[in-house]
Amino acid sequence: MSDGNFNRSMLPSNSYQSGVRAGRSQMRIKAIQLVEELLQEELATIDEEKRVELLQLFRQRLG
């Protein structure tokens, strides 16, 4: 007879958290790609070294 406790391993798996992590990862990649495109299109006058530096700074701040 059950006393109100149950074995969590018998419950169906919950893939919600893995879906959230996957979504965050995809959004992070998309943001980095968009910033790269922005730097190439809008700030075409800056040199390659400065562009790489700005991308690294963005990635650090993105976390």
C-alpha positions as CSV (number, residue, x, y, z in Angstrom):
1,M,0.0,0.0,0.0
2,S,1.3,3.4,-0.9
3,D,2.2,5.9,1.8
4,G,2.2,8.9,-0.6
5,N,5.9,8.5,-1.6
6,F,6.7,7.3,-5.0
7,N,9.7,6.3,-7.0
8,R,10.6,9.1,-9.4
9,S,12.5,6.8,-11.7
10,M,9.1,5.2,-12.6
11,L,7.8,8.5,-13.9
12,P,8.1,9.3,-17.6
13,S,11.2,11.3,-18.5
14,N,10.8,15.1,-18.8
15,S,12.6,16.5,-21.8
16,Y,11.5,20.1,-21.0
17,Q,14.8,21.2,-19.5
18,S,16.9,19.7,-22.4
19,G,14.6,21.5,-24.8
20,V,15.2,24.8,-23.0
21,R,19.0,24.3,-23.1
22,A,18.9,23.4,-26.8
23,G,16.8,26.5,-27.5
24,R,19.2,28.7,-25.6
25,S,22.1,27.2,-27.5
26,Q,20.5,27.8,-30.8
27,M,19.6,31.4,-29.9
28,R,23.2,32.0,-28.7
29,I,24.6,30.7,-32.1
30,K,22.1,32.8,-34.0
31,A,23.0,36.0,-32.0
32,I,26.8,35.5,-32.7
33,Q,26.1,35.0,-36.4
34,L,24.0,38.1,-36.6
35,V,26.6,40.2,-34.9
36,E,29.2,38.9,-37.3
37,E,27.0,39.8,-40.2
38,L,26.4,43.2,-38.7
39,L,30.1,43.9,-38.2
40,Q,30.9,42.9,-41.8
41,E,28.1,44.8,-43.4
42,E,27.6,48.0,-41.3
43,L,31.2,48.4,-40.1
44,A,33.0,47.3,-43.2
45,T,35.6,50.0,-42.6
46,I,37.1,48.5,-39.5
47,D,40.1,46.2,-39.9
48,E,40.0,42.4,-39.4
49,E,41.8,42.6,-36.0
50,K,39.3,45.0,-34.5
51,R,36.4,43.0,-35.9
52,V,37.7,39.8,-34.2
53,E,38.3,41.7,-31.0
54,L,34.7,43.0,-31.0
55,L,33.4,39.4,-31.7
56,Q,35.4,38.0,-28.8
57,L,34.1,40.8,-26.5
58,F,30.5,40.0,-27.6
59,R,30.9,36.3,-26.9
60,Q,32.4,37.1,-23.4
61,R,29.5,39.3,-22.5
62,L,26.9,36.9,-24.0
63,G,28.1,34.4,-21.4
